[in-house]
């Protein structure tokens, strides 16, 4: 098995474990009275991520799974993003979720990377969408999904999350 498939499977398994963790947190938070905001756009985020992996796999299989020129740089940035992902998850702890959930009585988390960046996990996702394909020269996937992710984040997800965080201040 070559490096592409090892890394691809690693990232897919990582995402599946995150979904399990998010569902566990969601269940607990809903039992405590959490309210979901932005449920209407959540399916588009899920589809974007599924299609990203399908596109990456298809492009890599079509073009080959060889490492691209300069892959070490992309891989290094990808690894740094993984550290930021773990730090973000750990900082939010039981509040981390793939959905936007507002828990009455909770305070906005301002520790870890959240001290400096409002949405560090979105920085991680954007970085991964660029770097993971570029490690293998799959620039089409990197370009298409970077644009799609940016549009979804900038115009839909981040405004919905900011609205939810404002609501948190009023609860």
C-alpha positions as CSV (number, residue, x, y, z in Angstrom):
1,X,0.0,0.0,0.0
2,X,1.5,3.4,-1.0
3,X,1.6,6.6,1.0
4,X,-1.5,8.1,-0.7
5,X,-3.7,5.3,0.5
6,X,-2.3,5.2,4.0
7,X,-2.8,9.0,4.4
8,X,-6.2,8.9,2.7
9,X,-7.5,6.1,5.0
10,X,-6.0,7.8,8.0
11,X,-7.8,11.1,7.3
12,X,-11.1,9.3,6.5
13,X,-10.9,7.3,9.7
14,X,-10.0,10.5,11.6
15,X,-13.2,12.2,10.2
16,X,-15.4,9.2,11.1
17,X,-14.0,9.2,14.7
18,X,-14.8,12.9,14.8
19,X,-18.3,12.3,13.7
20,X,-18.7,9.7,16.5
21,X,-17.3,12.2,19.0
22,X,-19.5,15.0,17.8
23,X,-22.6,12.8,18.0
24,X,-21.8,11.8,21.5
25,X,-21.3,15.5,22.5
26,X,-24.5,16.4,20.6
27,X,-26.5,13.8,22.5
28,X,-25.2,15.0,25.9
29,X,-25.7,18.7,25.0
30,X,-29.3,18.2,23.7
31,X,-30.1,16.4,27.0
32,X,-28.9,19.5,28.7
33,X,-31.1,21.7,26.5
34,X,-28.9,22.7,23.6
35,X,-30.5,24.4,20.7
36,X,-29.3,23.8,17.1
37,X,-28.7,26.7,14.8
38,X,-28.2,26.5,11.0
39,X,-29.5,23.0,10.6
40,X,-30.6,23.8,7.1
41,X,-27.0,24.2,5.7
42,X,-25.5,21.3,7.6
43,X,-26.3,18.8,4.8
44,X,-24.3,20.9,2.4
45,X,-21.2,20.8,4.6
46,X,-21.5,17.0,4.9
47,X,-21.8,16.7,1.1
48,X,-18.9,19.0,0.5
49,X,-16.7,16.8,2.7
50,X,-17.9,13.6,1.1
51,X,-17.4,14.9,-2.4
52,X,-14.0,16.2,-1.5
53,X,-12.8,12.7,-0.5
54,X,-14.5,11.2,-3.7
55,X,-12.8,13.8,-5.8
56,X,-9.4,13.4,-4.2
57,X,-9.6,9.7,-4.6
58,X,-10.7,9.9,-8.3
59,X,-8.1,12.5,-9.2
60,X,-5.3,10.6,-7.5
61,X,-6.4,7.3,-9.2
62,X,-6.7,9.0,-12.6
63,X,-3.4,10.9,-12.4
64,X,-1.5,8.5,-10.2
65,X,-0.7,8.6,-6.5
66,X,2.9,9.8,-6.8
67,X,4.1,12.5,-4.5
68,X,4.1,15.9,-6.1
69,X,7.1,18.2,-6.5
70,X,7.4,20.1,-3.1
71,X,5.2,17.6,-1.4
72,X,7.2,17.9,1.8
73,X,6.0,21.5,2.3
74,X,2.4,20.6,1.8
75,X,2.8,17.7,4.1
76,X,4.4,19.8,6.8
77,X,1.6,22.4,6.7
78,X,-0.9,19.5,6.7
79,X,0.8,18.1,9.9
80,X,0.7,21.6,11.5
81,X,-3.0,21.7,10.8
82,X,-3.4,18.4,12.5
83,X,-1.8,19.8,15.7
84,X,-4.2,22.8,15.5
85,X,-7.1,20.4,14.9
86,X,-6.3,18.4,18.1
87,X,-5.7,21.6,20.1
88,X,-9.0,23.1,18.9
89,X,-10.9,19.9,19.7
90,X,-9.3,19.6,23.1
91,X,-10.0,23.3,23.9
92,X,-13.7,22.9,23.2
93,X,-13.9,19.5,24.8
94,X,-17.5,18.5,25.4
95,X,-18.7,21.5,23.4
96,X,-16.9,20.5,20.2
97,X,-19.4,19.5,17.4
98,X,-19.8,19.4,13.7
99,X,-23.2,21.1,14.2
100,X,-23.9,24.5,15.7
101,X,-25.3,23.9,19.1
102,X,-26.0,26.5,21.7
103,X,-26.2,25.4,25.3
104,X,-28.1,27.8,27.6
105,X,-25.9,28.9,30.5
106,X,-22.7,28.1,28.7
107,X,-19.9,30.6,28.1
108,X,-18.0,31.1,24.8
109,X,-14.8,29.1,25.0
110,X,-11.8,31.5,25.0
111,X,-8.9,29.1,25.7
112,X,-6.4,27.4,23.5
113,X,-6.4,28.7,19.9
114,X,-9.8,30.3,20.6
115,X,-8.0,33.1,22.4
116,X,-6.6,34.3,19.1
117,X,-8.8,32.9,16.4
118,X,-12.6,32.7,16.4
119,X,-12.8,29.6,14.3
120,X,-9.6,27.7,14.3
121,X,-11.2,24.4,13.2
122,X,-12.3,26.2,10.0
123,X,-8.7,27.3,9.4
124,X,-7.7,23.6,9.8
125,X,-10.3,22.4,7.3
126,X,-9.4,25.0,4.8
127,X,-5.7,24.1,5.1
128,X,-6.4,20.4,4.7
129,X,-8.6,21.0,1.7
130,X,-5.6,22.7,0.0
131,X,-2.7,20.7,1.3
132,X,-3.9,17.1,1.3
133,X,-4.6,17.0,-2.5
134,X,-1.5,19.1,-3.3
135,X,0.8,16.5,-1.6
136,X,-0.2,14.2,-4.5
137,X,-0.5,16.9,-7.3
138,X,-4.3,16.8,-7.2
139,X,-4.6,20.6,-7.8
140,X,-8.1,20.4,-9.3
141,X,-9.5,19.0,-6.2
142,X,-7.6,21.5,-4.1
143,X,-8.9,24.4,-6.2
144,X,-12.5,23.4,-6.6
145,X,-13.1,22.4,-3.0
146,X,-11.1,25.4,-1.6
147,X,-13.4,27.7,-3.5
148,X,-16.6,25.8,-2.5
149,X,-15.5,25.5,1.1
150,X,-14.6,29.3,1.3
151,X,-18.0,30.2,-0.1
152,X,-19.8,27.9,2.3
153,X,-17.8,29.1,5.3
154,X,-17.7,32.8,4.5
155,X,-21.3,33.3,3.4
156,X,-23.2,30.6,5.4
157,X,-21.5,28.7,8.2
158,X,-19.4,31.4,10.0
159,X,-22.3,34.0,9.9
160,X,-24.6,31.3,11.3
161,X,-22.1,30.4,14.0
162,X,-21.5,34.0,14.9
163,X,-25.3,34.5,15.2
164,X,-25.4,31.4,17.5
165,X,-22.6,32.8,19.7
166,X,-24.5,36.1,19.9
167,X,-27.5,34.2,21.0
168,X,-25.4,32.5,23.6
169,X,-24.7,35.9,25.2
170,X,-28.4,36.5,25.5
171,X,-29.4,33.2,27.0
